[in-house]
Amino acid sequence: MKKLSARRRHPLAAVVVLLLALAATGGLYAVFAPADKAQAEETAQSLAIDEGKKLYTVGCASCHGTGGQGTSDGPSLVGVGSAAVDFQVATGRMPAQQPGAQVPKKKNIYTQAEIDQLAAYVASLGAGPITPTEEQYSPEGADIANGGVLFRNNCAQCHNFTGKGGALTEGKYAPSLDNVSEKHIYEAMQTGPQNMPVFPDTTMPEQEKKDIIAYVKAVNGEETETPGGMALGGLGPVAEGLFGWIFGLGTLIAVAVWVAAHTAKAKKS
C-alpha cells in the first residue's frame, strides 16, 4: 500500500492518468462515432459508381463494350471523363438510335440523377474532363465583346457568326446553338463531341469559355431581337433587302422578257 501511495504522489501520475483517459475516449469515439464527411462522400461515390455500372450495362455496353473499351459500333470511353457523359446523355445524343454520319440531339431518357451515376462510372474507368460547376459556366460578369472575337476566330467557321449552325462534309453538320444551355456549351468545348475540336483550359482558359458562352447567349438567346427583320442565319440586317433585290429583280426581268416575247408574237400575227 505504501508503494502504491508513493506512485500516486509521483509528479507524472496525473499525466499518465490523463493520457489513458484520452486514449480511452478516442478509442470509444472511433468505434461508436458516425463516419466523417470524407468517408460519407467516398461511400456515396462508390454507390453512384455501382448504380452507374448497372445503367451502363443495360444502355451502353452493347456498343461501347462491357468495360468501356469500345467496339466496332462505338468508341472507347476510357478517359472521356464525366463531362462527356453529361453532355452526350443529357442532350439525348446517347444512347444513339442508329449509326450514321452524326448522332442528332433528341429528348433524353435519363434523369439527371441517373446521368450523374453513369458519369461517375465512366469517370472511374480513366481520368478525363470533369463535369463543370455552375460557377465555371455561368456567363455572369463575362466579356461579351471578347467572347465575340473568340467565337468568330474559333467557332464561326462551322457554327455561323451567330451560332445558327451549318453543313460540313460527308453528311456531318455543326448544330445550331439555339437554346443550348450554358453547361452544355462549356462541356462541348471541354470534350469536343463528334466533329468539334477540343478546347482544354491550356488552350482556352475557363474565363474565355465563359466569354464565348456570354456572346452566344447575347446574339442567339430566346429573347434576342433583330431590328432589321428576319436574321436569315445571321447574315446581317439587310438580308431581306438582298433577298428582295435578287429575287424581286429577277422576277421583274422574267416578266419583262415574257411581255416582250408575247408583244412580238402579237405584232407578227
C-alpha positions as CSV (number, residue, x, y, z in Angstrom):
1,M,0.0,0.0,0.0
2,K,2.9,2.3,0.8
3,K,4.4,1.7,-2.6
4,L,1.0,2.5,-4.3
5,S,0.6,5.7,-2.4
6,A,4.1,6.7,-3.3
7,R,3.4,6.2,-7.0
8,R,0.2,8.2,-6.8
9,R,2.2,11.1,-5.4
10,H,4.7,10.8,-8.3
11,P,4.8,14.0,-10.4
12,L,3.9,12.2,-13.6
13,A,1.0,10.3,-12.2
14,A,-1.6,12.9,-13.3
15,V,-0.1,13.0,-16.8
16,V,-0.3,9.2,-17.1
17,V,-3.9,9.2,-16.0
18,L,-4.8,12.0,-18.5
19,L,-3.2,10.1,-21.4
20,L,-5.0,6.9,-20.5
21,A,-8.3,8.8,-20.4
22,L,-7.7,10.5,-23.7
23,A,-6.8,7.1,-25.3
24,A,-9.9,5.5,-24.0
25,T,-12.1,8.4,-25.2
26,G,-10.5,8.3,-28.6
27,G,-11.0,4.6,-28.9
28,L,-14.6,4.8,-27.9
29,Y,-15.2,7.7,-30.4
30,A,-13.6,5.8,-33.2
31,V,-15.8,2.7,-32.5
32,F,-19.2,4.4,-32.0
33,A,-18.9,7.8,-33.8
34,P,-20.6,8.1,-37.3
35,A,-18.4,8.1,-40.4
36,D,-16.8,11.5,-41.1
37,K,-17.6,13.6,-44.1
38,A,-14.8,12.2,-46.3
39,Q,-15.9,8.6,-45.6
40,A,-19.5,9.5,-46.3
41,E,-18.6,11.1,-49.6
42,E,-16.5,8.1,-50.6
43,T,-19.3,5.8,-49.8
44,A,-21.8,7.9,-51.8
45,Q,-19.3,8.0,-54.8
46,S,-18.9,4.2,-54.6
47,L,-22.7,3.7,-54.6
48,A,-23.0,6.1,-57.6
49,I,-20.4,4.1,-59.5
50,D,-22.2,0.8,-58.7
51,E,-25.6,2.2,-59.9
52,G,-23.9,3.8,-62.9
53,K,-22.4,0.5,-63.9
54,K,-25.9,-1.1,-63.9
55,L,-27.3,1.6,-66.1
56,Y,-24.2,1.3,-68.4
57,T,-24.6,-2.4,-68.8
58,V,-28.2,-2.0,-69.9
59,G,-27.9,1.1,-72.1
60,C,-24.3,1.4,-73.3
61,A,-22.4,-1.8,-73.1
62,S,-23.7,-3.2,-76.4
63,C,-21.9,-0.5,-78.3
64,H,-19.1,0.6,-76.0
65,G,-18.1,-2.8,-74.6
66,T,-18.7,-4.2,-71.1
67,G,-15.7,-2.3,-69.7
68,G,-15.9,0.8,-71.8
69,Q,-13.1,-0.4,-74.0
70,G,-15.1,0.2,-77.2
71,T,-16.2,-2.0,-80.1
72,S,-16.7,-1.7,-83.8
73,D,-20.0,0.0,-83.1
74,G,-18.8,2.6,-80.5
75,P,-15.6,4.2,-79.4
76,S,-13.7,3.6,-76.1
77,L,-15.0,5.5,-73.1
78,V,-11.8,5.2,-71.1
79,G,-10.6,8.7,-70.3
80,V,-13.5,10.6,-71.8
81,G,-14.5,11.9,-68.3
82,S,-17.8,12.7,-66.7
83,A,-18.2,15.9,-68.7
84,A,-18.5,14.0,-72.0
85,V,-21.1,11.6,-70.5
86,D,-23.2,14.5,-69.1
87,F,-23.2,16.3,-72.5
88,Q,-23.9,13.3,-74.6
89,V,-26.6,11.7,-72.4
90,A,-28.3,14.9,-71.2
91,T,-28.7,16.2,-74.8
92,G,-30.2,12.8,-75.8
93,R,-27.4,12.0,-78.3
94,M,-26.6,8.9,-76.3
95,P,-27.8,6.2,-76.4
96,A,-27.8,6.5,-80.2
97,Q,-30.8,5.3,-82.1
98,Q,-28.8,4.2,-85.1
99,P,-25.3,4.6,-86.6
100,G,-24.8,7.5,-89.0
101,A,-22.6,10.3,-90.1
102,Q,-23.6,12.2,-87.0
103,V,-25.7,11.5,-83.9
104,P,-28.5,14.1,-83.6
105,K,-29.8,15.7,-80.5
106,K,-33.0,14.3,-79.2
107,K,-35.1,14.0,-76.0
108,N,-33.0,12.2,-73.3
109,I,-34.3,9.1,-71.5
110,Y,-32.5,9.5,-68.2
111,T,-33.0,11.7,-65.1
112,Q,-30.2,13.9,-64.0
113,A,-29.5,11.6,-61.1
114,E,-29.1,8.7,-63.4
115,I,-26.8,10.7,-65.7
116,D,-24.7,11.6,-62.7
117,Q,-24.4,7.9,-61.9
118,L,-23.5,7.0,-65.4
119,A,-20.9,9.8,-65.4
120,A,-19.4,8.5,-62.1
121,Y,-19.0,5.0,-63.6
122,V,-17.4,6.2,-66.8
123,A,-15.1,8.6,-64.9
124,S,-13.9,5.6,-62.8
125,L,-12.6,4.0,-66.0
126,G,-10.0,6.7,-66.5
127,A,-9.3,10.3,-65.8
128,G,-10.9,12.9,-68.1
129,P,-12.7,16.2,-68.2
130,I,-14.9,16.7,-65.1
131,T,-18.5,17.9,-65.2
132,P,-18.2,21.7,-64.7
133,T,-19.9,23.6,-61.8
134,E,-22.3,26.4,-62.3
135,E,-19.6,28.9,-61.2
136,Q,-17.4,27.7,-64.1
137,Y,-20.0,28.0,-66.9
138,S,-22.1,30.9,-65.7
139,P,-21.7,33.9,-68.1
140,E,-22.3,36.4,-65.3
141,G,-19.7,39.1,-65.5
142,A,-18.2,37.8,-68.7
143,D,-16.8,39.9,-71.5
144,I,-19.3,39.6,-74.4
145,A,-17.1,41.6,-76.8
146,N,-14.1,39.3,-76.2
147,G,-16.4,36.3,-76.5
148,G,-17.5,37.6,-79.9
149,V,-13.8,37.8,-81.1
150,L,-13.1,34.3,-79.7
151,F,-16.2,32.9,-81.3
152,R,-15.5,34.3,-84.7
153,N,-11.9,33.1,-84.6
154,N,-12.6,29.6,-83.3
155,C,-16.3,28.7,-83.9
156,A,-17.9,30.7,-86.7
157,Q,-16.3,28.6,-89.5
158,C,-18.7,25.8,-88.6
159,H,-21.4,27.3,-86.4
160,N,-22.0,30.5,-88.4
161,F,-21.4,34.0,-87.0
162,T,-24.3,33.8,-84.5
163,G,-24.3,30.0,-83.9
164,K,-27.1,29.1,-86.3
165,G,-25.1,26.0,-87.4
166,G,-24.0,24.9,-90.8
167,A,-23.3,21.9,-93.1
168,L,-19.9,20.1,-93.0
169,T,-18.6,17.2,-95.2
170,E,-20.0,13.7,-95.7
171,G,-23.3,14.3,-94.1
172,K,-21.9,15.9,-91.0
173,Y,-23.0,19.3,-89.6
174,A,-22.4,21.9,-86.9
175,P,-25.6,22.0,-84.9
176,S,-27.4,25.2,-84.1
177,L,-26.7,26.7,-80.7
178,D,-30.3,28.0,-80.3
179,N,-31.4,27.4,-76.7
180,V,-28.4,25.2,-75.8
181,S,-27.7,25.5,-72.1
182,E,-24.6,27.2,-70.8
183,K,-23.5,24.0,-69.2
184,H,-23.6,22.0,-72.4
185,I,-21.8,24.7,-74.4
186,Y,-19.0,24.6,-71.8
187,E,-18.9,20.8,-71.9
188,A,-18.8,20.8,-75.7
189,M,-15.7,23.0,-75.6
190,Q,-14.2,20.7,-72.9
191,T,-14.7,17.4,-74.6
192,G,-15.0,18.1,-78.4
193,P,-18.0,16.0,-79.3
194,Q,-18.2,14.3,-82.7
195,N,-16.6,16.7,-85.3
196,M,-15.8,19.5,-82.8
197,P,-12.2,20.2,-81.7
198,V,-11.3,20.1,-78.0
199,F,-10.5,23.4,-76.2
200,P,-8.9,22.4,-72.9
201,D,-8.0,25.0,-70.3
202,T,-4.4,25.0,-71.6
203,T,-5.7,26.2,-75.0
204,M,-8.7,28.2,-73.9
205,P,-8.9,29.2,-70.2
206,E,-12.1,29.0,-68.2
207,Q,-12.7,32.7,-68.4
208,E,-12.5,32.7,-72.2
209,K,-15.0,29.8,-72.3
210,K,-17.4,32.0,-70.2
211,D,-16.9,34.9,-72.6
212,I,-17.9,32.7,-75.5
213,I,-21.0,31.5,-73.7
214,A,-22.0,35.1,-72.9
215,Y,-21.6,36.0,-76.6
216,V,-23.7,33.1,-77.8
217,K,-26.4,33.9,-75.3
218,A,-26.4,37.6,-76.2
219,V,-26.7,37.0,-80.0
220,N,-28.6,33.8,-80.1
221,G,-30.8,33.7,-77.0
222,E,-34.5,33.2,-76.7
223,E,-35.1,37.0,-76.3
224,T,-32.7,38.2,-78.9
225,E,-34.3,40.8,-81.2
226,T,-33.4,41.5,-84.8
227,P,-34.3,45.1,-85.5
228,G,-33.6,44.7,-89.2
229,G,-36.2,41.9,-89.6
230,M,-35.5,38.2,-90.0
231,A,-31.9,37.4,-89.5
232,L,-31.7,34.7,-92.1
233,G,-28.9,32.9,-90.5
234,G,-27.2,35.9,-89.0
235,L,-26.1,37.3,-92.4
236,G,-27.0,40.9,-91.3
237,P,-29.9,43.3,-91.1
238,V,-30.0,43.8,-94.9
239,A,-30.6,40.1,-95.6
240,E,-34.2,40.7,-96.6
241,G,-33.3,43.6,-98.9
242,L,-30.7,41.4,-100.6
243,F,-33.2,38.6,-101.0
244,G,-35.8,41.1,-102.4
245,W,-33.3,42.7,-104.7
246,I,-32.1,39.4,-106.2
247,F,-35.4,37.5,-106.5
248,G,-37.6,40.6,-107.0
249,L,-35.5,42.0,-109.7
250,G,-35.1,38.5,-111.2
251,T,-38.9,38.2,-111.3
252,L,-39.3,41.6,-112.9
253,I,-36.8,40.7,-115.6
254,A,-38.6,37.4,-116.3
255,V,-41.9,39.3,-116.6
256,A,-40.4,41.9,-118.9
257,V,-39.0,39.1,-121.2
258,W,-42.4,37.3,-121.2
259,V,-44.2,40.6,-122.1
260,A,-41.7,41.4,-124.9
261,A,-42.0,37.9,-126.3
262,H,-45.8,38.0,-126.4
263,T,-45.8,41.5,-127.8
264,A,-43.6,40.5,-130.7
265,K,-45.8,37.5,-131.5
266,A,-48.9,39.7,-131.4
267,K,-47.3,42.1,-134.0
268,K,-46.4,39.2,-136.3
269,S,-49.9,37.9,-136.3
